[in-house]
């Protein structure tokens, strides 16, 4: 099983274009409205409790935070958007900085967009996708808070979210995948990990959970020639 974000370590923070690291290793960016569960999703996928800082006060992430992965690649935590209490000038700076990064960053290979499934596709989500999707790069939408709904209601809400994206972006919807997700109940973790692993070019069995060592197959003693095997124990 892939665990591409496990053992991620903080690398640097950028508050302006000049502070961004030089393009190089593949980058996967996480974006979403403030209080949609972005930090909780990152922590769940990285199997850490406070890799990304979670707070009951939305809008705390004010810079682009880069984390180094144990495979060639970077996890990029983008500023949350849409929180009304942030001063207008700061909000405008975040939005412009975020847009430039998503639209022009050469080493960005994929975007994880975190959306509270109960709220659906918001106007700021549409604006972000409108700037990013023309690049042709993939999007993984984590439909968070799915555990707050019944299984059937969660599926319906996820389907409605995908339909809204398809209507808004019919030419690029094929590059978008919606996955029901819950950080607390660990819903959608394996599906998200598999997607991120493909983006980073990781083979299916290239990364395993370090806390669960693989069991070596038991070796069976060779059978002497001419001796039939036990029919109840196939060779």
Buried (B, 14 or more C-beta within 10 A) or exposed (E): EBBBBBBBEEBBEBBEEEEBBEEEBBBBBBBBBBBBBBBBBBBBBBBBEEBBEBEEEBBBBBBBBBBBBBBEBBBBBBBBBBBEEBEEEEBEBBBEBBBEBBEEBEBBBBBBBBBBBBBEBBEBBBEBBEBBBEBEBBBBBBBBBBBBBEEEEBBEBBEBBBEBBEEBBEEBBEBBBBBBBBBEEEBBBEBBBBBBBBBBEBEEEEBEEEEEEEEEEEEEEEEEEEEEEEEEEEE
